[in-house]
């Protein structure tokens, strides 16, 4: 599992619109459990994630965080990147102002919102 620290997020230029004050109190760590579409047991390192973004195979995380917070104003909790059905999927967790945790799944390339789920 790749653990993302706020410094790594900044390095990937995906933290421009995240208030770093949100990162510190929650000890935000983005756990990317990204498996290769060819092997479900492989974890991916930060260099590979950066390469996927640079190659255009996935979009930067920030656009998905921004969209999720527009749909459900509140606080960003974390994100995962997974391979599902031959495509990469971002799972974004948000806690709303009403203290409801929402999980939004996006196609990591097209940006299509695939699923919205209220966590219990």
FENNOR-V439783 format. One record per residue. N is the residue number from 1. RES is the residue in one small letter. SS is DSSP state (A for helix, B for strand, O for the rest). Layout:
N:RES:SS
N:RES:SS
This chain:
1:x:O
2:x:B
3:x:B
4:x:B
5:x:O
6:x:A
7:x:A
8:x:A
9:x:A
10:x:A
11:x:A
12:x:O
13:x:O
14:x:O
15:x:O
16:x:O
17:x:O
18:x:O
19:x:O
20:x:A
21:x:A
22:x:A
23:x:A
24:x:A
25:x:A
26:x:O
27:x:O
28:x:O
29:x:O
30:x:B
31:x:B
32:x:B
33:x:O
34:x:O
35:x:O
36:x:B
37:x:O
38:x:O
39:x:B
40:x:O
41:x:O
42:x:O
43:x:O
44:x:O
45:x:O
46:x:A
47:x:A
48:x:A
49:x:A
50:x:A
51:x:A
52:x:A
53:x:A
54:x:A
55:x:O
56:x:O
57:x:O
58:x:O
59:x:O
60:x:O
61:x:A
62:x:A
63:x:A
64:x:A
65:x:A
66:x:A
67:x:A
68:x:A
69:x:A
70:x:A
71:x:A
72:x:O
73:x:O
74:x:B
75:x:B
76:x:B
77:x:B
78:x:B
79:x:B
80:x:B
81:x:B
82:x:B
83:x:B
84:x:B
85:x:O
86:x:O
87:x:B
88:x:B
89:x:B
90:x:B
91:x:B
92:x:B
93:x:B
94:x:B
95:x:B
96:x:B
97:x:O
98:x:O
99:x:O
100:x:O
101:x:B
102:x:B
103:x:B
104:x:B
105:x:B
106:x:B
107:x:B
108:x:O
109:x:O
110:x:O
111:x:O
112:x:O
113:x:B
114:x:B
115:x:B
116:x:B
117:x:B
118:x:B
119:x:O
120:x:O
